[in-house]
Amino acid sequence: MPNDKTFKEEIKVSGDQLVQTVKKLAHEANIRRLVIKNEEGKSLLEIPLSFGAVGAILLPTIAALGALAALVTNCTIEIHKVAE
């Protein structure tokens, strides 16, 4: 993996779309990490992902995202991907 090329992209979502969007992104194989940022750009939560890291492993994180979504109006999801 040292020769993998990584890149990042950002998407803006409202607080009520946060959990659903992260669940969808967690199933993409080439995503390595998600960073949730508030409107000021401050990092609120970082979620490392690896192959097969969905399901029961993400349940506590999804619960934390639900609480976070109740506190933020708008946020940005920074998506770190590996080019295939």
C-alpha positions in Angstrom: 0.0 0.0 0.0 2.9 2.5 0.2 2.6 3.2 -3.5 -1.2 4.0 -3.3 -2.2 7.4 -4.4 -4.6 9.1 -2.0 -6.8 12.1 -2.5 -9.6 13.8 -0.7 -12.9 15.4 -1.5 -15.4 17.3 0.6 -19.2 17.3 0.6 -21.5 19.5 2.6 -24.5 18.0 4.3 -27.1 19.2 6.7 -27.1 17.7 10.2 -30.1 15.5 9.4 -28.4 14.0 6.4 -25.1 13.2 8.2 -25.8 9.7 9.5 -27.4 8.5 6.2 -24.5 9.9 4.2 -21.8 8.4 6.4 -23.5 5.0 6.3 -23.5 5.1 2.5 -19.9 6.2 2.2 -18.7 3.5 4.7 -19.6 0.8 2.2 -17.3 2.2 -0.5 -14.2 0.1 -0.7 -11.7 2.8 -1.6 -12.5 5.2 1.3 -9.9 5.1 4.1 -11.0 7.9 6.4 -13.9 10.3 7.0 -13.5 13.5 8.8 -16.6 15.4 10.0 -16.1 19.2 10.3 -18.3 21.9 11.6 -19.2 25.1 9.6 -16.0 26.8 10.8 -13.9 23.9 9.4 -13.0 22.5 12.9 -12.7 18.7 12.9 -15.4 17.2 15.1 -15.0 13.4 14.5 -12.5 11.3 12.5 -13.6 7.8 11.4 -10.9 5.5 10.1 -12.2 2.9 7.7 -10.6 -0.3 6.3 -11.8 -3.2 4.3 -14.7 -4.9 6.0 -15.0 -2.2 8.7 -18.7 -1.9 8.4 -21.5 -3.4 10.4 -21.0 -4.0 14.1 -17.7 -2.2 14.2 -19.3 1.0 13.2 -22.3 0.9 15.5 -20.8 3.0 18.3 -19.6 5.5 15.7 -23.1 5.7 14.1 -24.5 6.4 17.6 -22.0 9.2 18.1 -22.9 10.6 14.7 -26.6 10.7 15.6 -25.7 12.8 18.7 -23.4 15.0 16.7 -26.1 15.5 14.0 -28.5 16.8 16.6 -25.9 19.5 17.5 -24.9 20.8 14.1 -26.9 22.5 11.4 -24.5 22.1 8.5 -21.3 20.2 8.3 -18.7 19.0 5.9 -17.6 15.4 5.3 -14.0 15.2 4.2 -13.5 11.9 2.4 -10.0 10.4 2.1 -9.8 7.9 -0.8 -7.2 5.7 -2.4 -7.1 5.8 -6.2 -7.8 2.4 -7.7 
